[in-house]
Amino acid sequence: MRDGLSFRDVLGSAALARISSDPRLGRSDKLKRMKEELRRLRFPRLARLEEEIRKRVQEMKLSPRIQVSFPPGLEGGELSVQMKASSRAELEKSVRELAESLEKKAMKEIFELLSGREI
């Protein structure tokens, strides 16, 4: 028991019931989403931090050629940046865009969140 809930209570929660009864999801997708939901319940602060970081990444509105990701569980407190380019000019443009994003409030907040500080 945790938080006054039994194992049966947790498994019978509305969120898990919605996932398990969603006809659009295949078996493996249901399992993945249920595991994510259980993880959110088990580690609410971590789940909140991850969601806040995702929100900040979206706020930056980077081009699709630039991907920003972070490891599950925020392990290592680092993010990864991946760029795709089919020409030197395209790469230059992406590098400039990434450099400009460093000045954005959202980018600064991402690193604060990665260090474990809530905003």
MDAnalysis code that builds the backbone (N, CA, C; Angstrom):
import MDAnalysis as mda
import numpy as np

u = mda.Universe.empty(357, n_residues=119, atom_resindex=np.repeat(np.arange(119), 3), trajectory=True)
u.add_TopologyAttr("name", ["N", "CA", "C"] * 119)
u.add_TopologyAttr("resid", np.arange(1, 120))
u.add_TopologyAttr("resname", ["MET", "ARG", "ASP", "GLY", "LEU", "SER", "PHE", "ARG", "ASP", "VAL", "LEU", "GLY", "SER", "ALA", "ALA", "LEU", "ALA", "ARG", "ILE", "SER", "SER", "ASP", "PRO", "ARG", "LEU", "GLY", "ARG", "SER", "ASP", "LYS", "LEU", "LYS", "ARG", "MET", "LYS", "GLU", "GLU", "LEU", "ARG", "ARG", "LEU", "ARG", "PHE", "PRO", "ARG", "LEU", "ALA", "ARG", "LEU", "GLU", "GLU", "GLU", "ILE", "ARG", "LYS", "ARG", "VAL", "GLN", "GLU", "MET", "LYS", "LEU", "SER", "PRO", "ARG", "ILE", "GLN", "VAL", "SER", "PHE", "PRO", "PRO", "GLY", "LEU", "GLU", "GLY", "GLY", "GLU", "LEU", "SER", "VAL", "GLN", "MET", "LYS", "ALA", "SER", "SER", "ARG", "ALA", "GLU", "LEU", "GLU", "LYS", "SER", "VAL", "ARG", "GLU", "LEU", "ALA", "GLU", "SER", "LEU", "GLU", "LYS", "LYS", "ALA", "MET", "LYS", "GLU", "ILE", "PHE", "GLU", "LEU", "LEU", "SER", "GLY", "ARG", "GLU", "ILE"])
u.atoms.positions = np.array([
    [0.834, -1.194, 0.000],
    [0.000, 0.000, 0.000],
    [0.865, 1.238, 0.000],
    [0.465, 2.196, -0.777],
    [1.143, 3.474, -0.829],
    [0.075, 4.533, -1.028],
    [0.254, 5.653, -0.385],
    [-0.713, 6.747, -0.470],
    [-2.115, 6.278, -0.091],
    [-2.181, 5.257, 0.746],
    [-3.473, 4.759, 1.191],
    [-4.217, 3.949, 0.141],
    [-3.568, 3.604, -0.948],
    [-4.217, 2.840, -2.010],
    [-3.653, 1.427, -2.068],
    [-4.540, 0.487, -2.259],
    [-4.086, -0.889, -2.428],
    [-3.711, -1.101, -3.896],
    [-3.048, -2.206, -4.140],
    [-2.675, -2.574, -5.499],
    [-3.920, -2.635, -6.383],
    [-4.984, -3.194, -5.841],
    [-6.249, -3.316, -6.574],
    [-6.819, -1.935, -6.916],
    [-6.725, -0.982, -5.972],
    [-7.218, 0.382, -6.219],
    [-6.463, 1.033, -7.366],
    [-5.145, 0.865, -7.354],
    [-4.313, 1.471, -8.397],
    [-4.670, 0.877, -9.754],
    [-4.741, -0.434, -9.831],
    [-5.062, -1.093, -11.104],
    [-6.485, -0.795, -11.568],
    [-7.355, -0.452, -10.644],
    [-8.735, -0.136, -10.996],
    [-8.972, 1.342, -11.234],
    [-7.917, 2.130, -11.287],
    [-8.079, 3.578, -11.458],
    [-8.712, 3.914, -12.803],
    [-9.331, 5.071, -12.855],
    [-10.022, 5.505, -14.072],
    [-9.048, 5.648, -15.243],
    [-7.853, 6.161, -14.974],
    [-6.873, 6.360, -16.052],
    [-6.482, 5.029, -16.688],
    [-6.218, 4.032, -15.862],
    [-5.838, 2.723, -16.398],
    [-7.021, 2.053, -17.093],
    [-8.213, 2.266, -16.577],
    [-9.406, 1.696, -17.212],
    [-9.615, 2.291, -18.601],
    [-9.412, 3.602, -18.734],
    [-9.546, 4.256, -20.045],
    [-8.560, 3.668, -21.044],
    [-7.330, 3.480, -20.589],
    [-6.305, 2.931, -21.482],
    [-6.663, 1.515, -21.905],
    [-7.022, 0.682, -20.951],
    [-7.293, -0.729, -21.269],
    [-8.538, -0.917, -22.126],
    [-9.469, 0.035, -22.078],
    [-10.696, -0.111, -22.869],
    [-10.662, 0.672, -24.182],
    [-9.552, 1.319, -24.484],
    [-9.446, 2.111, -25.720],
    [-9.303, 1.160, -26.919],
    [-10.318, 1.094, -27.782],
    [-10.279, 0.155, -28.903],
    [-9.257, 0.533, -29.982],
    [-8.799, 1.775, -29.977],
    [-7.827, 2.218, -30.984],
    [-6.418, 1.713, -30.703],
    [-6.179, 1.274, -29.467],
    [-4.837, 0.856, -29.081],
    [-4.669, -0.651, -29.201],
    [-3.524, -1.033, -29.720],
    [-3.167, -2.444, -29.758],
    [-2.662, -2.881, -28.395],
    [-2.422, -4.163, -28.261],
    [-1.996, -4.711, -26.972],
    [-0.687, -4.086, -26.482],
    [0.295, -3.969, -27.360],
    [1.579, -3.417, -26.924],
    [1.471, -1.932, -26.585],
    [0.640, -1.180, -27.322],
    [0.437, 0.240, -27.009],
    [-0.258, 0.413, -25.664],
    [-1.229, -0.456, -25.394],
    [-1.913, -0.397, -24.099],
    [-0.930, -0.662, -22.970],
    [-0.104, -1.667, -23.141],
    [0.875, -1.993, -22.110],
    [1.840, -0.830, -21.890],
    [2.307, -0.241, -22.970],
    [3.234, 0.894, -22.865],
    [2.584, 2.064, -22.123],
    [1.358, 2.400, -22.508],
    [0.670, 3.528, -21.861],
    [0.353, 3.234, -20.401],
    [0.001, 1.986, -20.103],
    [-0.281, 1.629, -18.704],
    [0.990, 1.748, -17.868],
    [2.111, 1.318, -18.409],
    [3.377, 1.437, -17.696],
    [3.724, 2.912, -17.465],
    [3.477, 3.751, -18.473],
    [3.725, 5.188, -18.322],
    [2.847, 5.777, -17.219],
    [1.588, 5.381, -17.203],
    [0.663, 5.898, -16.186],
    [1.077, 5.438, -14.790],
    [1.459, 4.170, -14.658],
    [1.922, 3.667, -13.362],
    [3.187, 4.406, -12.923],
    [4.058, 4.698, -13.864],
    [5.281, 5.450, -13.553],
    [4.930, 6.860, -13.061],
    [3.927, 7.487, -13.722],
    [3.484, 8.830, -13.288],
    [2.944, 8.784, -11.859],
    [2.206, 7.734, -11.563],
    [1.666, 7.598, -10.209],
    [2.770, 7.344, -9.189],
    [3.756, 6.566, -9.580],
    [4.861, 6.193, -8.684],
    [5.830, 7.344, -8.463],
    [6.089, 8.125, -9.533],
    [7.055, 9.218, -9.465],
    [6.421, 10.519, -9.973],
    [5.485, 11.079, -9.236],
    [4.752, 12.255, -9.735],
    [5.645, 13.473, -9.980],
    [6.626, 13.702, -9.146],
    [7.503, 14.873, -9.336],
    [8.326, 14.729, -10.610],
    [8.874, 13.567, -10.822],
    [9.665, 13.312, -12.022],
    [8.793, 13.443, -13.273],
    [7.610, 12.894, -13.240],
    [6.692, 12.983, -14.379],
    [6.335, 14.441, -14.664],
    [6.150, 15.231, -13.611],
    [5.836, 16.657, -13.768],
    [7.007, 17.392, -14.412],
    [8.237, 17.092, -13.959],
    [9.428, 17.727, -14.540],
    [9.568, 17.376, -16.020],
    [9.379, 16.101, -16.354],
    [9.483, 15.675, -17.751],
    [8.445, 16.387, -18.619],
    [7.239, 16.512, -18.112],
    [6.179, 17.183, -18.872],
    [6.501, 18.666, -19.047],
    [7.026, 19.300, -18.016],
    [7.406, 20.714, -18.120],
    [8.513, 20.908, -19.150],
    [9.470, 19.998, -19.188],
    [10.551, 20.098, -20.178],
    [9.979, 19.933, -21.585],
    [9.113, 18.937, -21.782],
    [8.486, 18.745, -23.099],
    [7.754, 20.001, -23.548],
    [7.046, 20.617, -22.594],
    [6.298, 21.840, -22.900],
    [7.244, 22.957, -23.353],
    [8.369, 23.098, -22.651],
    [9.340, 24.152, -23.003],
    [9.965, 23.887, -24.379],
    [10.254, 22.635, -24.681],
    [10.815, 22.293, -25.994],
    [9.818, 22.691, -27.086],
    [8.538, 22.410, -26.881],
    [7.517, 22.785, -27.864],
    [7.394, 24.306, -27.987],
    [7.508, 25.021, -26.856],
    [7.411, 26.479, -26.861],
    [8.480, 27.118, -27.724],
    [9.638, 26.471, -27.837],
    [10.733, 27.044, -28.617],
    [10.445, 27.004, -30.110],
    [9.516, 26.150, -30.535],
    [9.104, 26.067, -31.938],
    [10.298, 25.926, -32.882],
    [11.168, 24.979, -32.558],
    [12.306, 24.703, -33.428],
    [11.830, 24.006, -34.692],
    [12.578, 24.189, -35.758],
    [12.207, 23.539, -37.012],
    [12.298, 22.025, -36.848],
    [11.587, 21.290, -37.677],
    [11.621, 19.822, -37.582],
    [13.018, 19.230, -37.820],
    [13.912, 20.010, -38.391],
    [15.275, 19.530, -38.626],
    [16.083, 19.465, -37.335],
    [15.571, 20.084, -36.265],
    [16.273, 20.092, -34.978],
    [15.432, 19.323, -33.970],
    [15.992, 18.264, -33.420],
    [15.304, 17.449, -32.428],
    [15.999, 17.587, -31.079],
    [15.238, 17.911, -30.047],
    [15.766, 18.008, -28.686],
    [15.124, 16.882, -27.884],
    [15.953, 16.085, -27.226],
    [15.423, 14.980, -26.425],
    [16.193, 14.879, -25.120],
    [15.623, 14.153, -24.187],
    [16.264, 13.927, -22.894],
    [15.984, 12.500, -22.482],
    [16.865, 11.909, -21.699],
    [16.693, 10.499, -21.346],
    [15.535, 10.291, -20.366],
    [14.922, 9.107, -20.427],
    [13.851, 8.795, -19.476],
    [14.378, 8.904, -18.049],
    [13.561, 9.449, -17.194],
    [13.966, 9.596, -15.805],
    [14.957, 10.732, -15.604],
    [15.188, 11.492, -16.669],
    [16.129, 12.624, -16.637],
    [17.515, 12.193, -16.163],
    [17.864, 10.954, -16.450],
    [19.167, 10.410, -16.053],
    [20.282, 11.271, -16.614],
    [21.206, 11.643, -15.771],
    [22.363, 12.416, -16.196],
    [22.122, 13.913, -16.278],
    [20.876, 14.342, -16.241],
    [20.572, 15.769, -16.276],
    [21.031, 16.462, -17.552],
    [21.053, 15.730, -18.653],
    [21.502, 16.300, -19.922],
    [20.421, 16.139, -20.971],
    [20.497, 16.994, -21.984],
    [19.620, 16.829, -23.125],
    [20.473, 16.559, -24.348],
    [19.853, 16.016, -25.371],
    [20.537, 15.737, -26.630],
    [19.898, 16.576, -27.719],
    [20.740, 17.048, -28.624],
    [20.258, 17.819, -29.768],
    [20.734, 17.110, -31.020],
    [19.799, 16.877, -31.924],
    [20.136, 16.231, -33.185],
    [19.661, 17.129, -34.317],
    [20.528, 17.322, -35.298],
    [20.170, 18.135, -36.457],
    [20.293, 17.309, -37.717],
    [19.393, 17.575, -38.663],
    [19.446, 16.939, -39.968],
    [19.624, 18.034, -41.007],
    [20.479, 17.752, -41.975],
    [20.702, 18.718, -43.046],
    [21.099, 17.982, -44.311],
    [20.634, 18.485, -45.436],
    [20.994, 17.886, -46.714],
    [21.954, 18.782, -47.497],
    [22.312, 19.904, -46.868],
    [23.288, 20.795, -47.499],
    [23.986, 21.621, -46.420],
    [25.082, 22.209, -46.797],
    [25.827, 23.067, -45.872],
    [24.965, 24.251, -45.435],
    [24.238, 24.821, -46.383],
    [23.384, 25.976, -46.083],
    [22.290, 25.603, -45.080],
    [21.720, 24.428, -45.258],
    [20.677, 23.971, -44.339],
    [21.252, 23.763, -42.937],
    [22.448, 23.207, -42.865],
    [23.101, 23.007, -41.576],
    [23.402, 24.351, -40.915],
    [23.898, 25.304, -41.691],
    [24.163, 26.654, -41.151],
    [22.898, 27.257, -40.575],
    [21.810, 27.120, -41.307],
    [20.526, 27.677, -40.853],
    [20.106, 27.035, -39.531],
    [20.253, 25.722, -39.425],
    [19.880, 25.023, -38.193],
    [20.767, 25.421, -37.025],
    [22.052, 25.557, -37.278],
    [22.980, 25.970, -36.216],
    [22.624, 27.371, -35.733],
    [22.316, 28.266, -36.655],
    [21.913, 29.627, -36.277],
    [20.632, 29.603, -35.447],
    [19.668, 28.806, -35.892],
    [18.400, 28.710, -35.162],
    [18.619, 28.174, -33.749],
    [19.461, 27.157, -33.634],
    [19.753, 26.598, -32.315],
    [20.459, 27.632, -31.448],
    [21.403, 28.358, -32.014],
    [22.118, 29.392, -31.264],
    [21.144, 30.463, -30.763],
    [20.215, 30.864, -31.615],
    [19.219, 31.865, -31.210],
    [18.316, 31.332, -30.096],
    [18.040, 30.031, -30.122],
    [17.158, 29.448, -29.103],
    [17.802, 29.466, -27.716],
    [19.125, 29.562, -27.670],
    [19.821, 29.605, -26.376],
    [19.435, 30.826, -25.562],
    [18.989, 31.864, -26.227],
    [18.598, 33.096, -25.543],
    [17.144, 33.085, -25.081],
    [16.409, 32.113, -25.517],
    [14.986, 32.060, -25.166],
    [14.811, 31.637, -23.710],
    [13.784, 32.187, -23.099],
    [13.460, 31.865, -21.708],
    [13.211, 30.367, -21.542],
    [12.538, 29.756, -22.523],
    [12.213, 28.334, -22.438],
    [13.476, 27.479, -22.337],
    [14.519, 27.837, -23.078],
    [15.761, 27.059, -23.034],
    [16.410, 27.176, -21.657],
    [16.420, 28.346, -21.103],
    [16.989, 28.535, -19.765],
    [16.209, 27.716, -18.734],
    [14.894, 27.707, -18.879],
    [14.063, 26.952, -17.955],
    [14.275, 25.449, -18.103],
    [14.530, 24.984, -19.314],
    [14.791, 23.553, -19.531],
    [15.981, 23.113, -18.694],
    [17.046, 23.902, -18.704],
    [18.225, 23.507, -17.945],
    [18.010, 23.613, -16.437],
    [17.179, 24.536, -16.015],
    [16.823, 24.598, -14.594],
    [16.048, 23.344, -14.195],
    [15.101, 22.947, -15.038],
    [14.313, 21.743, -14.765],
    [15.186, 20.496, -14.790],
    [16.127, 20.430, -15.733],
    [17.028, 19.282, -15.803],
    [17.879, 19.140, -14.537],
    [18.150, 20.265, -13.921],
    [18.947, 20.214, -12.680],
    [18.083, 19.880, -11.467],
    [16.766, 19.699, -11.703],
    [15.877, 19.284, -10.627],
    [15.134, 20.411, -9.953],
    [15.370, 21.644, -10.398],
    [14.654, 22.781, -9.801],
    [13.318, 22.961, -10.480],
    [12.284, 23.126, -9.691],
    [10.953, 23.391, -10.255],
    [10.818, 24.879, -10.471],
    [10.057, 25.213, -11.508],
    [9.884, 26.634, -11.857],
    [8.489, 27.077, -11.487],
])
